[in-house]
Amino acid sequence: MYSNKDFDDQAEPDVKDVKRSSYGRPGISVEQAAAGVVDVDAKATTYVVLACIIAASGGLLFGYDGGITGGVEAMHQFAASFFPSTVNAPDRDFYCKYNDETLSAYSSVMHFTGSVASFAASYFTQHHGRTRSMIIAGTAYCIGAVLQGAAKNTIALLFIGRIFWGIGVGFGDHCAFIYTAEMAPPRWRGRLNTLVQLGTISGIVVGTGINVGASFLEWGWRLPLSLAAVPGSILLLGGLFLPETPNSLIERGYNDKARAVLEKVRGTQDVDLEYSTIVVANEALRGLENPWIAIFRRRNRPQLALAILCPFFQQWSGVNAVSFFAPQIFGGISTFSSTQGPLYAALMVNGVQLIATIVTVFIVDKVGRRTLLFTGSCVGLAADVAVATVFAEALSPGQATLSFGASIAAICLIGTYSMSFGWSWGPVGWLVPSEVHDLNTRSAGQSLTVFTQLVSGATVTQTFLLMMCSLKYGVFIFFGFWQFMAILFTIFLLPETRGVPIEEAANFVRAHWFWRKVAYPGGVIPDSTVNSDNPEIRQAADNLNMHRGSYMQGGKASMSRSAAV
C-alpha cells in the first residue's frame, strides 16, 4: 500500500500522501478505508459539547480527591483522631515533618485500587457500554464519600471509603476519556477531550477551596469528604441519561441506534460519511482476537508504548505529588504557618494550573500536542531546578521554616511548575493515549493508560514524603530528570495527532518514522485488505470511495499540515 519513497527517515507522511493509496470494492484496505482515513467534516453541536462536559466529570472524581485529601490530612482534629504522630509536625524538620507511613498509605490506597479497577473497567466498558461504566463510577464514589464522612476514631472506614473512591476513579477515568474521544468530531476532539483534565484540575481547585472554608470548623474535615458525593452524583446521572457513543453501539451490533445517536449529536441527518467510517472500521476488526491479546501484537506495540509512556511521564513529572501534598509543603513556609495559610497557598498554586488548563482547551487543536508537551516539559524542568536551588540555599539542617523571601520565591516557582503541567502533561498526557488505538483495542489500551497513571501516581504519592525527607531538595532534581526524559520522548517518539480522525490515528502512529520499524518487519507497511459481502459494509465502502473521489477532484485537504517529527 505504501512504498518506501512515501517515507523518509526523519518524518511521517503528510496526511495528503496517506490518502492517495486506493482501495476498491469489495476489497477494503485495512490501513486506509477500514481505518477511516477520510476527512469527516463533522460539527460540534451544543448537545455533544454538553454531553462531553458531563462525561468529563469522570476527571472531576480524581481531581476532587487530590484537592481535598492533603488539606484534610493537615486539619488538626482529623490528624489528632487518625494520625496523631503528625499533630505537632510544624515544629519539626522542614523536609521530614509529615513523613508518616500510615498517612502515605491512606493517600495512596485510592490510586492502587483504581489501577486494579481499571482492568475490570476495560471489560465492562467494551461489552456493556461507556455510560454503564459511568454509573458504576458515580455510585462507588458516592459510597466512598458516605463512609469517609461518617468515620469516627478508627481509620478502617477511611480506608474502605478510599477503596470505593479508587473503584470510582478507575471506572471514571477509563470511560470519560473514551466517551469524549468517540463523541467529539475529529477537529474538536482535542478540545473536548481536554475537558476531562479540566474537570480534574477544577476538582482540585474546588476541593482546596472547600478545605479553606471547612478549616474554620471544628468538625470541618467531614465536610469536604462528604461533599465528594456531589461529583459522584453528576457522573451517575450522566450515565443514566447520556446517550451511548455510536462507536460502542456499532461495536455491540446496534447499528440503527448508532446512526440515530450520531444524527442527534451532530444535529443533522447527513452523517453518511462518519457513520460509514465507523462501520467499516468496526467490520475490519470484527472477529479479531481478544483485545488483551491483540494489543500486545507487533502492529499494536507503538500504541501500547504511547499508552504507557504518556501517563508515566505525566505522573513522574511530580506535579501531582506537589499538588496533592501542597498544604504539607507550604506548612513549613513561615509566611503560611497558620492552619489556613498552607491551604491558601495550595489554592493559589492549583488555581494557576486551572487557568493554564482552560487555555489549553482552546489551543490544543490549533498548536498541536507536541508543542504543548515540549514547552511544558522545558518550563517544568527549569522550575524544578530553581525550586531545588531555593531550598538548598535557604534551608539549614534541622530548620523548620523558610524565610519570607525564600518562601515567596518557592511559591512562585512551584506555581510556575504547576502551570506548566496545566498546559502540557496534565491534559495532553491523557489526550494522546485516548486517541491512538484501533476500536478493537481502545478499551484495553485505555485501561493500561489508567493503570499506569494510577500505579505511578500511587507510587509517587506513597514515596513523595519519604523522598523529600531522604533526598531533601534533591527530590526536585529527581523529578527534573524525568522532565528531561519527557522532552526527549516528545521530540523523537511522539507523533502529532492533531486533526487526525480517531479511526485513522492508529495507522498514523504506525507510519511514524520510528514506530513503523516497531510495528512492521523491515519498517514496510503491508497492503492488507478485508473482504466483505455484507451490503451495509459494501455501501460504506462506496461512501468512502465517493468521498475520496471528491477529495481528489477538489483538492480538499482539511489536514494538509505536515506531521514531521
PyMOL commands that set and color helices and strands:
alter all, ss='L'
color gray80, all
select helices_A, chain A and resi 4-6+15-19+46-55+57-74+76-82+84-86+89-91+101-128+130-149+156-183+186-214+222-226+229-241+246-251+255-266+272-285+291-294+298-316+319-324+326-330+334-336+341-367+369-394+404-422+425-435+439-471+474-493+505-510+515-519+521-523+535-554
alter helices_A, ss='H'
color red, helices_A
select strands_A, chain A and resi 27-29+529-531
alter strands_A, ss='S'
color yellow, strands_A
deselect
rebuild
show_as cartoon
